[in-house]
Amino acid sequence: MMEDKRSVFLILYFSRYRLSLWVSTFYFVCLLISSCEPMATTFDDTGEASYYSAKTYTPVTDTPSVIRVMTWNIRFGAGRILWFGDACGERVVLTEEEVYNSLQAIVDQINKIKPDILLLQEVDINSKRSCYIDQLQWILDHTWFNYAVCGSQWKAQFIPSDGLGRMDEENVILSRWKISDAQRIQLVLRNDQDKLTRYFYERCCLVTARIEIPDFKNFYAVNIHASATATLDIKQQHITQFKNELDRINQNGGYFVAGGDLNTLPPSSDTTDYCLQDKCSWESYHSAGDDPMHKEGSDYSPEQHFLDALYQTYRCAVSDSLYKSDQFHFYTHTTRQDHYWDRTLDYLFTNYKWANHSVVVHQDATKESDHAPVSVLFILPE
């Protein structure tokens, strides 16, 4: 409670606020009077994830020897709209029609690809920016998935930045089969922000869960959304924490499919600096006198070896040699509304086997998000 009161007087230092001080303070005071709940949610290092189920159960009648796994950052149902936070736009709040149209396009892709296990990032379940629509429940009820678990990536009652308001963004695992032992694991917080900014900022996490496929024991799915703009040491720690969880499952005799949005490039990427591609019309980088010289989150040059240990220890769906043979074919992301994919940020790893030649980057999904889905066939252990 006292921390919330102190934040009223620190509001001026929250660099992304455009609300005037008195309006911001007014909102804080009203919220504090009406509730003693914290403005933003903090988490333990490890905690139970939240469980969801579809309103109508879809029977699983097949006994598979292979399953399709997919990862997709769905950009909270914003499609390719020029949002203020990541695409040089002005929009902060979407309309209900925009959100439902985007969700329909997303489930159309999911139902076409038909993954058995799906890792989603940036799924809103109760956010002002997406009209408080529970996107996870909607996706569950419009696909063949029966179960899901989620862990909060960014949760706050009220964010007084550009009118964002209430925020609840989740990392999600969806499955046709029952899910158990689901956990949310906190990733290291950014250490380069003032206390107030850090209080309201996203709290990156990974979600891990056991998938109860009949006759297959100790099978897990792990989903991560690493920071896009943290300092190099924090981003590297996120990737290390991800690998540590995979190591734990592997050392305990488990099998896993794991991945998500790692927000860094494959080790052998030809292009590593995207400042000029990502800059807004009013920004300048790479010129004499520019401070900073690089756009936050767009220069991956110092990160070229961040994924080395993952590639060396586990099997990436897009191997390094496959990626080098045709990098353009495996690009999964762009920041620009009307441009094609220009870099790879999304990955799938396993400690067992992918089916040969089965990986697909679904680059035809150009309107549903600023990320393309990636899917691959996983061979279930005998």
Residue, then its C-alpha position, 0 to 999 in steps of 0.5 A: m500500500m505504501e509503495d503505491k502511495r509513493s508512486v503518486f509522487l514519482i509519477l513525473y519520472f515515468s518517462r513514457y507518460r503523456l498524461s499531465l501530473w495532476v490527471s495521473t495523480f487523480y487516477f492513482v488516488c481514486l484507485l487507491i481509495s477504492s482498493c488496497e490491491p497493488m497497481a501492478t502485480t509482482f510474482d514469486d520466482t516460481g509459482e503455479a500457472s493458471y489453468y483454462s479449458a475449452k467450453t466444449y471438449t473435442p475428443v482426441t481419438d487418434t494415437p499419434s506417433v508424431i505431433r505438430v508443435m507450433t509457436w506464435n507471438i500473436r501481438f495481443g490481437a492487434g494484427r498489423i495496426l500501427w500501435f504506439g509501443d512497437a510500430c511508430g504508431e498512435r493507437v493505444v486502444l483497439t476497437e472490439e471489432e478490430v480485436y475479434n476480426s484479428l482473433q478470427a484471422i488467428v484461429d483461421q490460421i491455427n485451424k489450417i495448420k492444426p498444431d497439437i501443442l501451441l505456444l503463444q506469446e502476447v495473449d491478452i485476457n483482461s486488458k483495456r488495449s484489447c477491450y478486456i476480451d479474454q483472448l485465450q478463452w476465445i481461441l480455446d473455444h474456436t479451435w480443437f484445443n481442450y486445455a491451456v495454461c498461462g503465466s502473466q508477462w505483464k499485469a497491472q490494474f492501471i498503467p497511466s502511460d498513454g492511456l494504457g489502463r488495465m493490462d493482463e498479457e500472458n504466455v500460453i501453452l495450449s494442448r489437445w491433451k490434459i495439462s498438469d504440473a504447470q508453472r510460471i517461472q520469473l525471468v530476471l527483471r531489468n536493472d536499467q530502469d528507475k523504480l517506478t518504471r520497473y514497477f509498472y513494466e512487463r515481467c518476462c517469464l517462461v511457462t512450463a507444463r507436463i502434457e499428458i499424452p496417453d502412453f507417453k510419460n514425462f513429456y513437457a512443453v516450455n514457452i518463453h517470451a524474452s525481453a526485446t529491449a533489456t540490456l545485454d546482460i539481462k537478455q542473456q540471463h533470460i536465455t540462460q534461464f530458459k536453457n537451465e529449465l530445459d537442462r532440468i527436464n533433460q537431466n530428470g529423464g523428461y522429453f520436451v518441446a520448447g520455444g517462443d519469442l527469444n527476441t534475438l537472432p540465430p548465430s549465423s545471421d548475415t544482418t544484425d543491425y536493424c536500426l534504420q529499418d526500425k526507426c520512426s520518421w522522427e528518429s535518427y540513428h547511425s549519424a554523427g551526434d546521435d545519442p543513442m547511436h542505436k535504436e533500443g532493441s534493434d541492434y543485435s550485433p553484440e548478441q551473436h553468440f547468445l544462442d550458441a549453447l542452446y544450438q549446441t545442446y539441443r535440436c533447433a527446428v531450424s538448424d544452423s545449417l538449414y538457416k544458413s542455406d536460405q535465411f530469408h525463407f526462415y524469417t519470422h518478424t518485421t516491425r514495419q506494417d507493409h513490409y515482409w519478414d526481415r529477421t528471425l526471432d522465434y524458435l522451437f527446440t527439443n531434446y529428442k527428434w523432429a521429423n526430417h524436413s517438417v519445419v514450416v515458417h508460415q510466412d503467408a500469415t502476414k496480416e495476423s501479427d508482426h510475427a509469423p508462426v513456426s511449426v514442426l513435427f515432433i516424433l514421440p518417443e517409443 
